[in-house]
Amino acid sequence: MNDWILYNVENSIATVTINRPEKRNAMTYAMLGDFIETMARAGADDEVRVVILTGTAGAFCAGTDLADLDTIPGETRGLRGSATEKSRWWPIVSCPKPVIAAIDGPAVGMGAEFTSQCDIRIASTRARFAWNFAHRGLVPDTGAGSWLLPRLIGTSQA
């Protein structure tokens, strides 16, 4: 693992921090693998009672780093997979511990999807949420935006 996803446990509280401040915590394919493993680790850690998910340097997560798309293996690029692979597509929902999102700055695309998977969301006045997939002609939504979001805030707001 790299230092892109930080994991710290103190007083039974796990803090998972997305740590790529030079790109506003935009996720690469390699980071996503580390993130999935870290969320599974938090879920399996008997010392942990709650997980706080946050980002560094005034940004929660600016989404997928589009410059990284060429590093994604061809068979994965189409995001094909079984809907039963919940731990892969919804790593936060799969965590058996309560997950609290501490959001400061942008939560865009994948970052916004992460927040909608959390049990509780606490946002600063600088927090901004955006699902920009449609603006780019993409539909990489894992269901967190199209299925969870309307259930969280209602269809008229989603």
C-alpha positions in Angstrom: 0.0 0.0 0.0 1.0 3.6 -0.5 0.2 6.6 1.6 -2.8 7.6 -0.6 -5.2 6.1 1.9 -4.3 6.7 5.5 -5.6 4.5 8.4 -5.4 5.4 12.0 -7.2 4.0 15.1 -7.5 5.9 18.3 -10.0 5.4 21.1 -11.9 2.8 19.0 -12.4 5.3 16.2 -10.8 4.5 12.8 -10.0 7.4 10.6 -9.7 6.7 6.9 -8.2 9.7 5.1 -8.0 10.0 1.3 -4.5 11.6 0.9 -3.7 13.0 -2.5 -3.8 16.7 -1.8 -2.0 17.7 -5.0 -5.0 16.4 -7.0 -7.7 17.4 -4.5 -7.8 13.7 -3.4 -8.9 12.5 -6.9 -8.8 8.7 -6.9 -6.7 6.5 -9.2 -7.4 2.9 -10.0 -4.6 1.9 -7.6 -5.9 4.1 -4.9 -9.4 2.6 -5.2 -7.9 -0.9 -4.5 -6.2 0.5 -1.4 -9.4 2.2 -0.4 -11.4 -1.0 -0.7 -8.8 -2.9 1.3 -8.7 -0.2 4.0 -12.5 -0.2 4.4 -12.5 -4.0 4.7 -9.7 -3.7 7.3 -11.7 -1.2 9.3 -14.7 -3.5 9.2 -12.7 -6.5 10.4 -10.8 -4.6 13.1 -12.3 -5.6 16.5 -10.9 -2.5 18.1 -12.9 -0.3 15.8 -16.4 0.8 16.7 -16.9 3.6 14.2 -15.2 4.8 11.0 -14.6 8.4 10.0 -14.0 8.9 6.3 -12.4 12.2 5.3 -9.9 13.8 2.8 -6.9 16.0 3.2 -6.2 19.7 2.4 -9.7 21.1 2.1 -11.1 18.5 -0.3 -13.0 15.3 0.4 -12.5 13.6 -3.0 -12.5 15.3 -6.4 -13.7 12.0 -8.0 -11.8 9.8 -10.4 -8.5 11.2 -11.8 -9.4 11.2 -15.5 -5.7 11.3 -16.4 -5.4 7.8 -14.8 -8.0 6.1 -17.0 -5.3 4.6 -19.2 -3.9 2.6 -16.3 -7.2 0.7 -15.8 -7.0 -2.8 -17.3 -9.2 -3.2 -20.4 -11.5 -5.8 -18.9 -12.1 -3.5 -15.9 -12.6 -0.3 -17.9 -16.2 -1.2 -18.7 -17.0 -1.6 -15.0 -18.5 -4.9 -15.7 -19.2 -7.0 -12.7 -21.8 -8.8 -10.7 -24.2 -6.7 -8.7 -23.5 -9.1 -5.9 -19.9 -7.7 -5.7 -21.1 -5.2 -3.1 -17.7 -5.0 -1.4 -16.1 -3.9 -4.7 -18.7 -1.3 -5.8 -20.0 -0.2 -2.4 -17.0 -0.6 0.0 -18.5 1.7 2.5 -22.0 0.1 2.6 -20.1 -3.3 3.0 -18.4 -2.1 6.1 -20.2 -3.5 9.2 -19.2 -0.5 11.3 -21.0 2.9 11.2 -19.2 5.2 8.7 -19.3 9.0 9.2 -18.2 11.2 6.3 -16.4 14.4 7.4 -16.7 16.5 4.2 -14.7 19.7 3.6 -14.5 21.0 0.1 -15.5 19.1 -3.1 -17.1 15.7 -3.1 -17.4 15.1 -6.8 -18.3 12.0 -8.8 -16.8 9.0 -6.9 -16.3 11.3 -3.9 -20.0 12.2 -3.9 -20.9 8.5 -4.3 -18.7 7.7 -1.3 -20.6 10.3 0.8 -24.0 8.8 -0.2 -22.8 5.4 1.0 -21.9 6.7 4.5 -24.3 6.3 7.4 -23.9 9.9 8.5 -22.6 12.9 6.6 -21.2 16.0 8.3 -20.3 18.8 5.8 -18.5 22.0 6.4 -19.8 25.2 4.8 -17.1 24.7 2.1 -18.5 21.3 1.1 -19.8 20.9 -2.5 -21.4 17.9 -4.0 -21.6 17.0 -7.7 -22.4 14.0 -9.8 -20.9 15.2 -13.1 -21.0 11.9 -15.0 -23.9 13.0 -17.3 -22.1 16.3 -18.2 -19.2 14.2 -19.5 -21.4 11.7 -21.3 -20.6 8.9 -18.9 -22.6 6.6 -16.8 -20.1 5.1 -14.3 -22.5 5.4 -11.4 -22.2 2.4 -9.1 -25.8 2.9 -7.9 -24.8 5.1 -5.0 -25.9 8.2 -7.0 -28.8 6.8 -8.9 -30.2 4.4 -6.3 -29.0 5.6 -2.9 -29.2 9.4 -3.4 -32.9 9.6 -4.2 -33.6 7.5 -1.1 -31.5 9.8 1.1 -32.8 13.2 -0.1 -35.9 12.4 -2.2 -36.3 12.2 -6.0 -37.1 15.9 -6.4 -33.8 16.9 -4.8 -31.7 14.2 -6.3 
